C-alpha cells in the first residue's frame, strides 16, 4: 500500500488511522511525501528544508509502526501536481491501494488551492481507501 503524508501532524494522524488495519498483516507499506514544485515560480522553501521535513515525517511513521509486522519503505517525490505524483508513485511501486486520512480544511481553502484528496479519489486508477482520523490519546 502507498500512504501519502503531508506534515508531521498528518503523519501521526494517518498512522493512528492505518495501524489497526495493517499492524498484524505483514506486507509492505510505502510512505510518500510529495515535495510540490512551483512550476517556474519560486518554491516556498529550499529543497533541502523540505527533504528534512519529509524525513521528520518518515521518522514519526517509523517510531509509531516500528513494532508492527510491516516492512516500511519511504519515498520523497517531486511534482507540480501532488495527486498526480502520488498516483504515479503508486504505479511505480505497484501499490495495490493508496490509503490516507483526508486533512480537514475549509471549503474556501479547497477552492483556492485545489483538493488533493478529491483528485486522488476521482482521478486515480489505483484503488483509494480513505480512513477516518482517530482521536489522539496523548
N, C-alpha and C positions, 0 to 999 in steps of 0.2 A: 504494500500500500504506500501511497505517497501522501505525506502530511505537510501542507504548507503552513509556515508560521511567519508572522509579520512583526512581532515585537516580543520582548521578554514576557509581558503580561499575557499576550496571546499564546505564547509557548506554554506557559503554566496552565492556562485555561484549556488549551487543546489537549495537553497531556492528561489532565484530570478527566476530561470527557472521553478520551480514547481508551485510557487504561483499562476500564472494566471489560471492554470488548476484546482486548488484544493481549492482556498480560500473560495469559497461560497458553496462548495459541501457538507460540513459536513463529517462525516465518521472519520476513524482513520488513521493517518499516523504514522508509527513507523520508527524512525531514528535509524540506527545502525552504530556503529563503530567497526570494527574488529581489535583487537589487535593481530598482527601477531606474533606467537610464532616461535622461530628459529628451533624447532625440534631437540634439543640436543646441538645446538651451543649457544653461549652467545647471549642474547637478546640485541637489540640496546639501550634500555633504561629500567629502572625499571618498573615493572608492575604498581606501584603507579603513576609514572610520566605519563605513557601512559593512565591510567584511568583519571587522572586530565586533560590531553589533550582532551580526549573524552568528559568529562563534559564541557569543554570550547566550544567544537563544539555544544553540545546539547544546551548550553546557547544561542548561536548565533541563532540557529533554533527557540528556544522559543521566543526570542526577535523579530525576523523577522515575525513569524507566530502567535504571541500571540493574535492578534486581528482577526484571522480567525475563521471560524466555525469548524475547525478541532479539533479532540481530538488527542493530541500529546503524543506519548509514545517514550521512548528511551531504547536502548539495547546496552550493551557492550558485545561483544562476543570475544572469543579467538580461534585461529586456526592457523594451519600451511599453509593453502591454503585459501586466502581471498575470492575468488569467491565461493568456495565450502561452506565456512562458511556462506556467505550471502544467498546462496540457501537453506542451512539447516535452517537458521533463518526464511526465507520466509515460509518454510513448518511448522516450529514450531508455527508461529503466524497465519497460514492460510491466508497469504497475497494473494491478487488477482493479484498483479503485483509488480515487482521490478522496481523502477523509479530512474534514475540517469542522471547526465550530465557527459560525459566522460572527464577526465582530459587530457589535452594535454601533450604529451611527445614525444621525438624524437623516430624515428624508432630504433635507437641503444639502447636506454633505454628500450623500449618494448622488444627487442630481448634478452637483458641481464637479465631483471627482470621478464619477463612474462607480460601479459596484462590482468589485472583483467576484464576490460570491454569486451574484446574479449571472455574470458572464460565465463563471465555471459551470453552473447548473445548466444554463441554456446553450452554451457553445461546445461543451465537451462531448467527445465520442467515447470517453472513458467513463465508466460509472462513477458518480459523485455521491458521496454519503455525507450529509450534514448531521452533526450531533449537537444536542442541546448543551449549553455550558452548564457545568456542575457548580454548586456553591463551594466557595473557599472555606475550608475547615480551619484555617490558621487564625 
